[in-house]
Amino acid sequence: MSEQHKTEGMDESIEHIREDALRAMDESEGQAFSLRWNQHRLIFVLGEQVTFPTGQAKLLESFQPTLQRIAALIASKKEYMVVVSGHTDNTPIKTVQFPSNWELSAARAISVAKSLTENGVDPARVSIQGNAEYRPLYENSTPSNKQANRRVEITLIKEKS
């Protein structure tokens, strides 16, 4: 698909955000961090392998600089609401801290949302979702698909004027 087709339907302001985000990604962790465009929304996809240790919700220190760049970018775009959603694969988890994938996915979304707000994003613009394994990107049939499904997404949604 050509770059023109990928951006078709984007308004000019979201296109600028996408370009800024791509620049931040150039300094980042490559395939574990990507952007998606869905129904007039820009989505930052943060893969588990660079954001969290497996089965945990404490952000990796090595990802903090990238998340700070994302937060600075989002903080400057005040006309967008921010939805942070956590996702897991379908492998059950049952620990004291995370009795199910619901808790793990929500805790991961909270960790990312807190980092965003600590780095300048207005908390009034942020909401959190824990989706567990119920909104996979791919069928949970292979280890690489499961890895791709373990993610946190940051969605920018333009407020109606």
QUIWO-V933096 format. One record per run of one state. SS is the DSSP state (H for helix, E for strand, C for the rest). FROM is the first residue (numbers start at 1). LEN is the number of residues. If there is no record, write none. Layout:
# QUIWO-V933096
[[SS | FROM | LEN] [SS | FROM | LEN]]
This chain:
# QUIWO-V933096
[[C | 1 | 2] [H | 3 | 5] [C | 8 | 4] [H | 12 | 15] [C | 27 | 3] [H | 30 | 3] [E | 33 | 6] [C | 39 | 2] [E | 41 | 7] [H | 48 | 4] [E | 52 | 1] [C | 53 | 6] [E | 59 | 1] [C | 60 | 1] [H | 61 | 15] [C | 76 | 4] [E | 80 | 8] [C | 88 | 13] [H | 101 | 18] [C | 119 | 4] [H | 123 | 3] [E | 126 | 5] [C | 131 | 12] [H | 143 | 7] [C | 150 | 1] [E | 151 | 8] [C | 159 | 3]]
